[in-house]
Amino acid sequence: MASAPTSIEDVVRSGLCTGCGLCESMAGRDRVEMGLGIEGHMRPLVRERLPQELEKRIMEVCPGANLEGPGKPADAKVEPMWGPVRSVNRSWASDENVRFHGAGGGTLTALAAYLLESGEVEAILHVKADPEKPWLTRSTISRSATELHAAAQSRYGPSSPLVLTHQLLEEGVRFAVIAKPCDVTAVRALMKRDARAEQQIACLLTIFCGGTHHARVPRAIMRYHGVAEPEVAVFRYRGDGWPGPLRVQTTSGDVHDMTYQGAWTDRPWKYDLQFRCKVCIDAVGEVADVSVPDGWVMRDGKPQFDEAPGTNIAIARTAVGSRLLADAEAAGYLTLAPMTVEELEPMHANHIARRVGGAAQLFALTLLRQPVYETSGYGRRFRLSRGGLKDAWGQFRGTVRRVRGGENREPNI
């Protein structure tokens, strides 16, 4: 029978690594180091055998081995397709500069700035463009709103946002985390097992995630524009507008832009996701305090991607999230407008398809005796029935095809 991986190397070999970097944070970089693997994804390199107890602790929180959902919290309504929801609103940063520069409506930047400037936290753990190679992404710690604003933008490529987690825990500072749903799941699991994390991590903020592609994608984009890597000064997937252009800017000031829709449809490259993203059961951040997707403009039941004033959706999932949204609004950092859960479905229909197929994908891995991450606290049965037999069969067949094609097997380099 299939089983969950029991070591970092097993997670990587089985194609289940998300690249989050928490293993490096827990083990120390001298023993486990994150970096771009030969497949172009962020992967851990285990430099020396880890003590058995340490590796066990890492596996308990690794989102490639174990995924712990929110269950049925008593203080929030659990929406079958979206997880716990205490409130849902359209949202955007009240500061127009933050709203314009952010990838959506600047909601995450505004919330993080409020947390810092109100004294709720001393630091924000998040990611930013690598200053040396702007098409890549680096984990960073912001301790001021100025640092936050400078890093605000979408980062779709490989990243390891959690490598600095234990640096902050060891400093004894109180901080918040902005990261992908899988990363947030890892941090929440850590908070259940590490008293320091429970006390020092004030809140978890996330996005709706479309998956992580490999590093060959930004290189293909640069090549498409005829720009060599050393010439790149700015590589921005989105921002400076909503959705904002995919921008490659050279050190000499030349700007190459593609519209959001054009970058996804009218392009010669392929956004090929890592295997773990293709069998993800939670891309909407059920265990976060606040989930913040785009609040797309709708026309005839379909989202539109014409430039408009940036708008997010703010989904409060916990009491911490509800209080944060209310306090940030009261302090003038955030603007909220009414919205209903029912409006989410057509706006983010792509996530419906992914969520209803998760159970079928994991069942396919189990049936094929492939390593598969363990799950608990997610309502997979309802989602599978919601999708229907035809959709479930399609997801099952797709996973079987990927396994037979070797997509879930990676070298440990």
Secondary structure, 3 states (H helix, E strand, C coil): CCCCCCCHHHHHHCCCCCCCCHHHHHHCCCCEEEEECCCCCEEEEECCCCCHHHHHHHHHHCCCCEEECCCCCCCCEEECCCEEECEEEEEEECCHHHHHHCCCCCHHHHHHHHHHHCCCCCEEEEEEECCCCCCCEEEEEECCHHHHHHHCCCCCCCCCCCCCHHHHHHHCCCEEEECCHHHHHHHHHHHHHCHHHHHHEEEEEECCCCCCECCHHHHHHHHHCCCCHHHEEEEECCCCCCCCCEEEEECCCCEEEECHHHHHHCCCCCCCECHHHHCCCCCCCCCCCEECCECCEEECCEEECCCCCCCEEEEECCHHHHHHHHHHHHCCCEEEEECCHHHHHHHCHHHHHHHHHHHHHHHHHHHCCCCCCEEECCCHHHHHHHHHHHHHHHHHHHHHHHHHCCCCCCCCC
